[in-house]
Amino acid sequence: MTYLESILKVLVVGLVLGAGLPAVFATGLVAFSRGAGNDGSDGTAAVAPNPALKFLGVALFVFVGWVILTAVLWITRTTIIHHTGIDLFPFLPKK
């Protein structure tokens, strides 16, 4: 593997995780807010609630949370193994 290939891989992962996760979170916010419906100025329902959009919003929030939690556990994996003896990623090779 050349240095250029390594740099490109890091760049792609940085773009996906650096810009992709906030975009997924923002999409979840939009879906959740549109799924909640809206009341008109006179108190009647202007936009009816859409449970499918609310579910999509919550699913996207859960996905973003899962990615963040997995990243933190991946970064601290050697400390966790040292203190508890539990390998959270046994399917991946150790260095």
Residue pairs with C-beta under 8 A, 6 or more apart in sequence:
17 67
17 71
21 64
21 67
21 68
24 60
24 63
24 64
25 60
25 61
25 64
27 60
28 56
28 57
28 58
28 59
28 60
28 61
28 64
29 57
30 57
31 53
31 54
31 56
31 57
31 60
32 53
32 54
32 56
32 57
32 58
32 61
33 57
34 47
34 50
34 53
35 49
35 50
35 51
35 52
35 53
35 54
35 55
35 56
35 57
36 49
36 54
37 45
37 46
37 47
37 48
37 49
37 50
38 45
38 46
38 47
39 45
39 46
40 46
73 80
73 88
73 89
74 89
77 87
77 88
77 89
80 86
80 88
81 87
